[in-house]
Amino acid sequence: MVRAAQAGMAKYFPDMRSVVVNSDGGSTDGTVEAFEEAMVEDFNSLFIPHRVSPLLKIYTPYHGIPGKGSAFRTIFEIAKELGVKACAVVDSDLRSITPEWIDLLLSPVLKEGYDFTAPYYLRHKFDGTITNSIVYPLTRALYGKRIRQPIGGDFGFTGELAKFYLEDESVWDSDIARFGIDIWMTTTAIANNFKVCQSFLGAKIHAPKEPSSDLSDMLRQVVGVLFDLMGKHEEKWVDIEGSEPTAMFGFRYDVGLEPIHVNIERMIETFIIGREELGSIWEAALPESLIWFLHSLKPSPWQDFRLSSEIWAEIIYYFAIAYHRTLVNKTHLLKSLTPLYLARTASFINEALQCNATEVEKILEETCLRFEEKKAYLIENWE
């Protein structure tokens, strides 16, 4: 990943001074040593012209709550102190990054006048289920921008936007400093009228997790940040209807993707247990009609298990309202969402099992449209 970043900056921005930063949380697995030793051995093989200045590398530990947000804060601070024109951040576990990613993340900012570049990947249809089922449809319905990967993890942005991110001191002692930084960055850029776009990066191959694995903490923190931002930016989204496409850079092409094992039966089993143990919390957030529907779902045969996108949109909006109005303890409410999320994921997998990538996107588009249609109810019952 470090070599790809170095090569990308050397190849596409040879007349600019560049710095690669490893913002590290005190890892002891050889990350620091790998970063220090990483270098492109033969720049000529990449057709890179002579650089005006050397490409520097900085390793620095970050401080604060352990998590990605605290690491990004350190990068924002360095960008501010260096007075950079543009900055790109990429996840450290990437296995599919190429030098072209650096160009695609930074060129819209440096050459086309955009403030924020979001990634657009091709991912396995069962990867990124939190994005597909909650983050993308909710963000799109609220703010009217079709940013396909709002928590993608790899972004480009101006130095001025980095400074703007630093102005909100409250976020660094919150869940944003753990898992919520990606959606906070995207939402903050959109809600404050920064000019946003997307770049097609090809495949995102990293260390994927099976959707029924223990994602409860990540789900709780990401959705909690989403709901908190709904309250903060209420005046920004309340009058928005529908959604519009966002400018796209890069050449779209098909790629091979690594398979992901899924265990639908375990997801449904977790939902059934949750239905038995979390009834009082769900009843505080959801209307009687939805409670009845959830109790009518049968665990077998698992191939027939369905929780429709329309019902799912209603559930998420009811949870957002309950969170905003504190109808039940917020932490308990968010934790109780996990079995429902797994039920929706199991339903989606059943629906998409035999579908190709284009057909899966049609299913996700239908989900987004249901969120947009149900938004009127959210606004009506928000207060």
C-alpha positions as CSV (number, residue, x, y, z in Angstrom):
1,M,0.0,0.0,0.0
2,V,2.8,2.4,0.8
3,R,4.6,1.6,-2.4
4,A,1.4,2.2,-4.4
5,A,0.9,5.6,-2.7
6,Q,4.6,6.6,-3.4
7,A,4.4,5.5,-7.0
8,G,1.0,7.3,-7.5
9,M,2.3,10.6,-6.2
10,A,5.6,10.3,-8.1
11,K,3.8,9.3,-11.4
12,Y,0.8,11.6,-11.4
13,F,2.1,14.6,-9.4
14,P,5.8,14.8,-10.2
15,D,5.9,18.6,-9.9
16,M,4.4,18.7,-6.4
17,R,6.0,18.1,-3.1
18,S,4.5,15.0,-1.5
19,V,4.4,13.4,2.0
20,V,3.3,9.9,3.0
21,V,2.1,9.6,6.6
22,N,1.5,6.5,8.7
23,S,-0.7,7.5,11.6
24,D,-0.2,4.5,13.9
25,G,-2.1,3.5,17.0
26,G,0.9,1.9,18.7
27,S,0.8,-1.4,16.7
28,T,3.3,-4.1,17.5
29,D,2.8,-6.3,14.4
30,G,5.6,-4.8,12.3
31,T,3.5,-2.1,10.7
32,V,6.0,0.7,11.6
33,E,9.0,-1.3,10.3
34,A,7.2,-2.2,7.0
35,F,6.3,1.4,6.5
36,E,9.8,2.6,7.1
37,E,11.3,0.1,4.7
38,A,8.7,0.4,1.9
39,M,10.0,1.9,-1.3
40,V,9.6,1.7,-5.0
41,E,12.7,0.0,-6.3
42,D,12.5,1.0,-9.9
43,F,10.5,4.1,-10.7
44,N,11.6,4.0,-14.4
45,S,9.5,0.8,-14.9
46,L,6.5,2.9,-14.0
47,F,7.3,5.6,-16.6
48,I,7.7,8.2,-13.9
49,P,9.4,11.5,-14.9
50,H,12.1,13.1,-12.8
51,R,10.6,14.6,-9.6
52,V,11.1,18.2,-8.6
53,S,11.6,17.3,-4.9
54,P,12.0,14.1,-2.8
55,L,8.9,12.3,-1.6
56,L,9.0,12.3,2.2
57,K,7.6,9.8,4.7
58,I,6.4,10.5,8.2
59,Y,5.6,8.0,10.9
60,T,3.8,9.3,13.9
61,P,1.7,7.8,16.7
62,Y,-1.8,9.3,17.3
63,H,-3.3,10.0,20.7
64,G,-6.8,9.9,22.1
65,I,-9.5,7.2,21.8
66,P,-8.1,4.1,19.9
67,G,-9.6,4.1,16.5
68,K,-9.6,5.3,13.0
69,G,-11.0,8.7,13.8
70,S,-8.1,9.6,16.1
71,A,-5.7,8.4,13.4
72,F,-7.4,10.7,10.9
73,R,-7.3,13.7,13.3
74,T,-3.5,13.4,13.3
75,I,-3.4,13.4,9.5
76,F,-5.7,16.5,9.4
77,E,-3.4,18.2,11.9
78,I,-0.3,17.4,9.7
79,A,-2.2,18.6,6.6
80,K,-3.0,21.9,8.3
81,E,0.5,22.5,9.5
82,L,2.0,21.7,6.1
83,G,-0.5,23.9,4.3
84,V,-1.4,21.1,1.8
85,K,-3.5,21.7,-1.2
86,A,-4.9,18.2,-1.1
87,C,-4.8,15.1,1.0
88,A,-5.8,11.5,0.4
89,V,-6.4,8.8,3.1
90,V,-6.5,5.1,2.4
91,D,-7.1,2.1,4.6
92,S,-4.0,0.2,5.7
93,D,-5.3,-3.3,5.0
94,L,-5.9,-2.7,1.3
95,R,-4.7,-5.5,-1.1
96,S,-6.1,-4.0,-4.3
97,I,-4.7,-0.4,-4.2
98,T,-2.8,0.7,-7.3
99,P,-0.9,4.0,-8.1
100,E,-3.9,5.1,-10.1
101,W,-6.0,5.3,-6.9
102,I,-3.9,8.3,-5.8
103,D,-4.6,10.0,-9.1
104,L,-8.3,9.3,-8.9
105,L,-8.7,10.5,-5.3
106,L,-6.6,13.7,-5.7
107,S,-7.0,14.9,-9.3
108,P,-10.7,15.8,-8.9
109,V,-9.6,18.0,-6.0
110,L,-6.4,19.4,-7.5
111,K,-7.6,19.8,-11.1
112,E,-11.4,19.9,-11.2
113,G,-12.3,22.1,-8.3
114,Y,-14.0,19.5,-6.0
115,D,-13.6,19.6,-2.3
116,F,-14.2,15.9,-1.5
117,T,-13.7,12.7,-3.4
118,A,-15.6,9.6,-2.2
119,P,-14.6,6.2,-3.5
120,Y,-16.7,4.0,-5.7
121,Y,-15.7,0.3,-5.6
122,L,-16.9,-2.9,-7.0
123,R,-17.3,-5.2,-4.0
124,H,-18.6,-8.7,-3.6
125,K,-22.4,-8.6,-3.3
126,F,-22.3,-9.9,0.3
127,D,-19.5,-7.5,1.4
128,G,-20.3,-4.1,2.8
129,T,-23.8,-5.0,4.1
130,I,-23.9,-2.2,6.7
131,T,-23.3,0.2,3.8
132,N,-25.8,-1.4,1.5
133,S,-28.7,-1.9,4.0
134,I,-28.4,1.3,6.2
135,V,-25.7,3.8,5.5
136,Y,-26.1,4.4,1.7
137,P,-29.9,4.4,1.5
138,L,-30.3,6.5,4.6
139,T,-27.6,9.1,3.7
140,R,-29.0,9.3,0.1
141,A,-32.6,9.9,1.3
142,L,-31.6,12.4,3.9
143,Y,-29.1,14.6,2.0
144,G,-30.2,14.0,-1.6
145,K,-26.7,13.0,-2.9
146,R,-26.0,9.5,-4.3
147,I,-22.7,8.7,-2.7
148,R,-22.5,5.0,-3.1
149,Q,-19.7,4.3,-0.5
150,P,-20.2,7.0,2.2
151,I,-18.1,4.9,4.6
152,G,-15.7,3.5,2.0
153,G,-12.6,4.5,4.0
154,D,-10.6,6.0,1.1
155,F,-11.1,9.7,0.4
156,G,-9.5,12.7,-1.2
157,F,-10.1,16.2,0.1
158,T,-8.8,19.8,0.1
159,G,-6.5,21.2,2.8
160,E,-9.2,23.7,3.6
161,L,-11.7,20.8,4.2
162,A,-9.1,19.2,6.5
163,K,-9.0,22.4,8.5
164,F,-12.8,22.5,8.6
165,Y,-12.9,19.0,10.0
166,L,-10.6,20.0,12.9
167,E,-12.9,22.9,13.9
168,D,-15.4,20.5,15.5
169,E,-13.6,19.6,18.8
170,S,-16.6,17.6,20.1
171,V,-16.1,14.6,17.8
172,W,-12.7,13.4,19.0
173,D,-14.0,12.1,22.4
174,S,-17.0,10.4,20.8
175,D,-17.7,7.2,18.8
176,I,-16.6,9.2,15.7
177,A,-13.0,8.6,16.9
178,R,-13.6,4.8,16.7
179,F,-15.7,3.7,13.7
180,G,-17.7,6.8,12.8
181,I,-15.1,9.0,11.1
182,D,-15.9,7.9,7.5
183,I,-19.7,8.7,7.6
184,W,-18.9,11.9,9.6
185,M,-16.5,13.1,6.9
186,T,-18.9,12.4,4.1
187,T,-21.9,13.9,5.8
188,T,-20.1,16.9,7.0
189,A,-18.9,17.6,3.5
190,I,-22.4,17.2,2.0
191,A,-24.3,19.1,4.7
192,N,-22.0,22.1,4.6
193,N,-22.2,22.4,0.8
194,F,-18.7,21.4,-0.1
195,K,-18.5,20.2,-3.7
196,V,-18.4,16.4,-3.7
197,C,-17.8,13.7,-6.3
198,Q,-16.9,10.1,-6.7
199,S,-14.0,8.2,-8.3
200,F,-14.2,4.6,-9.6
201,L,-11.4,2.7,-8.0
202,G,-12.1,-0.8,-9.2
203,A,-12.2,-3.7,-6.7
204,K,-11.8,-3.1,-3.0
205,I,-10.1,-6.2,-1.7
206,H,-9.1,-6.3,2.0
207,A,-9.8,-8.5,4.9
208,P,-13.6,-8.9,4.6
209,K,-15.8,-10.2,7.4
210,E,-18.7,-12.6,7.0
211,P,-21.9,-10.6,7.5
212,S,-23.0,-12.6,10.5
213,S,-19.7,-12.2,12.4
214,D,-19.5,-10.0,15.4
215,L,-20.2,-6.6,13.9
216,S,-22.4,-5.3,16.7
217,D,-19.9,-2.7,18.0
218,M,-19.2,-1.3,14.6
219,L,-23.0,-1.3,13.7
220,R,-23.8,0.4,16.9
221,Q,-21.2,3.1,16.5
222,V,-21.8,3.8,12.8
223,V,-25.6,4.0,13.2
224,G,-25.2,6.1,16.4
225,V,-23.1,8.6,14.5
226,L,-25.6,8.6,11.6
227,F,-28.5,9.3,14.0
228,D,-26.5,12.0,15.9
229,L,-25.7,13.7,12.6
230,M,-29.4,13.6,11.7
231,G,-30.1,15.7,14.8
232,K,-27.2,18.1,14.1
233,H,-28.1,18.7,10.5
234,E,-31.9,18.5,10.8
235,E,-32.4,21.9,9.0
236,K,-30.2,20.7,6.1
237,W,-32.2,17.5,5.2
238,V,-35.7,18.3,6.3
239,D,-36.6,20.0,3.0
240,I,-34.8,17.7,0.6
241,E,-36.9,15.4,-1.6
242,G,-35.5,12.6,-3.7
243,S,-31.9,12.4,-4.7
244,E,-29.5,13.3,-7.6
245,P,-26.5,11.6,-9.1
246,T,-23.0,12.7,-8.1
247,A,-20.2,13.4,-10.6
248,M,-18.1,10.3,-11.3
249,F,-14.5,10.1,-12.3
250,G,-12.5,7.1,-13.5
251,F,-13.1,4.4,-16.1
252,R,-15.7,1.8,-15.1
253,Y,-14.7,-1.8,-15.7
254,D,-15.5,-5.3,-14.4
255,V,-13.2,-7.0,-12.0
256,G,-12.9,-10.4,-10.3
257,L,-13.9,-10.5,-6.7
258,E,-13.0,-12.8,-3.9
259,P,-15.9,-15.0,-2.6
260,I,-17.4,-14.4,0.9
261,H,-18.8,-17.2,2.9
262,V,-22.2,-16.5,4.4
263,N,-24.2,-18.3,7.1
264,I,-27.8,-17.3,6.6
265,E,-29.2,-19.8,9.1
266,R,-27.0,-18.3,11.9
267,M,-28.2,-14.8,11.0
268,I,-31.9,-15.9,11.2
269,E,-31.2,-17.8,14.5
270,T,-29.7,-14.5,16.0
271,F,-32.8,-12.7,14.9
272,I,-35.1,-15.2,16.6
273,I,-33.1,-15.0,19.8
274,G,-33.2,-11.3,19.7
275,R,-37.0,-11.3,19.1
276,E,-37.4,-13.3,22.3
277,E,-35.0,-11.3,24.4
278,L,-35.4,-7.7,23.1
279,G,-39.2,-7.4,22.9
280,S,-39.5,-4.6,25.4
281,I,-37.0,-2.4,23.6
282,W,-38.5,-3.0,20.1
283,E,-42.0,-2.3,21.5
284,A,-40.8,1.1,22.7
285,A,-39.5,2.0,19.3
286,L,-41.7,0.2,16.8
287,P,-45.5,0.4,16.2
288,E,-47.7,-2.6,17.0
289,S,-48.1,-3.5,13.3
290,L,-44.3,-3.9,12.8
291,I,-44.0,-5.9,16.0
292,W,-46.7,-8.2,14.8
293,F,-44.9,-8.6,11.4
294,L,-41.6,-9.4,13.1
295,H,-43.3,-12.1,15.2
296,S,-44.9,-13.6,12.0
297,L,-41.5,-14.3,10.4
298,K,-40.7,-18.0,10.4
299,P,-37.1,-19.2,10.6
300,S,-37.5,-22.1,8.3
301,P,-37.2,-22.9,5.5
302,W,-34.5,-20.2,5.5
303,Q,-34.7,-19.9,1.7
304,D,-38.1,-18.3,2.1
305,F,-37.1,-15.8,4.8
306,R,-38.0,-12.3,3.7
307,L,-37.9,-8.9,5.4
308,S,-38.8,-6.4,2.6
309,S,-37.0,-3.2,1.8
310,E,-40.2,-1.3,2.6
311,I,-40.5,-2.8,6.0
312,W,-36.8,-2.3,6.6
313,A,-37.0,1.4,5.7
314,E,-39.8,1.8,8.2
315,I,-37.8,0.1,10.9
316,I,-34.7,2.3,10.4
317,Y,-36.8,5.5,10.5
318,Y,-38.7,4.4,13.6
319,F,-35.3,3.6,15.3
320,A,-34.0,7.1,14.3
321,I,-37.1,8.7,15.7
322,A,-36.8,6.7,19.0
323,Y,-33.1,7.7,19.2
324,H,-33.8,11.4,18.6
325,R,-36.7,11.5,21.1
326,T,-34.9,9.2,23.6
327,L,-37.9,6.9,23.9
328,V,-35.5,4.3,25.2
329,N,-31.9,4.2,26.4
330,K,-29.9,5.0,23.3
331,T,-27.2,2.4,23.8
332,H,-29.7,-0.3,24.4
333,L,-31.7,0.8,21.4
334,L,-28.7,0.6,19.0
335,K,-27.6,-2.7,20.4
336,S,-31.0,-4.1,19.8
337,L,-30.8,-3.2,16.1
338,T,-28.2,-6.0,15.4
339,P,-30.7,-8.9,15.2
340,L,-32.9,-6.8,12.9
341,Y,-29.9,-5.9,10.7
342,L,-29.0,-9.6,10.4
343,A,-32.6,-10.4,9.5
344,R,-32.5,-7.9,6.7
345,T,-29.1,-9.1,5.6
346,A,-30.4,-12.7,5.5
347,S,-33.4,-11.6,3.4
348,F,-31.1,-9.7,1.0
349,I,-28.8,-12.6,0.6
350,N,-31.8,-14.9,-0.2
351,E,-33.0,-12.4,-2.8
352,A,-29.6,-11.8,-4.3
353,L,-28.2,-15.4,-4.1
354,Q,-28.5,-16.1,-7.9
355,C,-28.2,-12.4,-9.1
356,N,-25.2,-10.9,-11.0
357,A,-23.7,-7.6,-10.0
358,T,-26.1,-5.5,-12.2
359,E,-29.2,-7.3,-10.7
360,V,-27.9,-6.7,-7.2
361,E,-27.5,-3.0,-7.8
362,K,-31.2,-3.0,-8.9
363,I,-32.2,-4.5,-5.6
364,L,-30.2,-1.9,-3.7
365,E,-31.7,0.9,-5.9
366,E,-35.1,-0.3,-5.0
367,T,-34.1,-0.2,-1.3
368,C,-33.0,3.4,-1.7
369,L,-36.2,4.4,-3.4
370,R,-38.2,2.9,-0.5
371,F,-36.1,5.1,2.0
372,E,-36.8,8.1,-0.1
373,E,-40.6,7.4,-0.3
374,K,-40.8,6.9,3.5
375,K,-38.9,10.0,4.4
376,A,-42.1,12.0,4.6
377,Y,-43.2,9.9,7.6
378,L,-39.8,10.5,9.2
379,I,-40.2,14.3,8.9
380,E,-43.8,14.1,10.2
381,N,-42.9,12.2,13.3
382,W,-39.4,13.6,14.0
383,E,-40.5,15.9,16.9
